[in-house]
Amino acid sequence: MINIKTIISDAKKILKEHNLCDNCLGRLFASKLGLASHQKLGKKIRSILRKNNPKSCFICKNMMSKLDTQLSKMYEMSHDYEFSSFLIGAILQPSILDRDDLIRSKFKLQGINSIKGDINREIGKRFGRRTKTTVDYQNPDIVFTLDFKKEECEIKPKPLFLSGRYTKNIRGIPQKQKPCNQCRGKGCYVCEFHGISEFYSVEGKIAKFLYEKFGAQQAKITWIGSEDETSLVLGKGRPFFAKLVNPHKRTLRLGKKIALDGVAIRDLKIIEKIPSNIIRFRSKVAMQVQTENEIKSSQLRNLHKLEKQPIAIYENSGKKNQRHISDIQYKKKSSNSFSLLMKADGGVPLKRFADGVEVTPSLSSILENPCKCTVFDFYEIALTKSL
């Protein structure tokens, strides 16, 4: 049982030496009584002791009575953001923290919430009540940093993660967008902090759509494989992930297909996070191949040998990777050209696979005829597993 007389006695000793506001006074004893309102408890104690409210609080210098200023900034800054949870972090003058520690140490008060925690709690309670949102200490949609030293408020929304697929039905569109010439992708006033200032690529078209849809500052895309500027991406499309930096909106209301002038986004959805492990995939790819010498249909049968052995790929670092291909189909197009349809593990460099540069076996070595891939298109890209 808590002895109320002891609390009143302790409060009397503290107020004899230091003037405290109702909030700071109530905070020193609220946890012992299990009360939520520090201000009401402080006012009650002051009433029992017949003490007037001081002009200045020893600990907070009346800062607790001026929280509405920061709250107004929070309401104004968060107006354009969509969120259901939040977290608040306060930065206080060191002298305030020192005085708070002094009181707790001097009067041997244990288990007391710090003034910093009390500010976060009080502002969070008021802000949540008005915006109908909740405090989330683990994974908030938005974080406020309240700097009472500089009287500033900073807002930082949690990144939003998306997964989807894209198709490309027009040749001449590169996959990746060149970064802004001014900032090299970091973000500046020239590119409106996007990191890119033009939108003619697959990345640019997707990023522009995401900026406008979610009010995001940047869209950082993780690719599952790549293609040439001249390649088509057909079927269900190529999977990709996107991290949206500083999104204003957090909900998604879209159809299954978004057309973007030669590029289409399909099955876009919000996910918890982007996978951190390596993602394996297989592609159904069509290649158009030219040979230096005349090729005979009978020679093309040798291509099935590629299905029975791994493809060794040597990188500049000296590392050797192995990939597999299967389901080879071919058709002679002319005396020195043919088409090839096959399934290949992700990571097979198709043009090098044709000419044999640091790839063995290759089309050139199997056919004993120098080969060159003129164009390749993707008909299917299927995820296998993450490692």
Buried (B, 14 or more C-beta within 10 A) or exposed (E): EEEEEEBBEBBEEBBEEBBBBBBBBBBBBBBBEEEEBBBBBBBBBBEEBEBEBBEEBBBBBBBBBEBEEBBEBBEEBBEEBBBBBBBBEBEBEEEBBEBBEEBBEEBEBEEBBBBBEBBBBBBBEBBBEEBEBEBBEEEBBBBBBBBBEEEEBEBBBBBBBBBBBBBBEEEEBBBBBBBBEEBEBEBBEEBEBBBBBEBBBBBBBBBBBBBEBBBBBBBBBBBBBEBBEEBBBBBBBBBBBBBBBBBBBBEEEEEEEBEBEBBBBBBBEEEEEBEEEEBBBBBBBBBBBBBEEEBEEEBBEEBEEBEEEBBBBBEEEEEEBEBBBEEBEBEBEEEBBBEBBBBBBBBBBBBBBBBBEBBBBBBBBBBEBBBBBEBBBBBBBBEEEEE
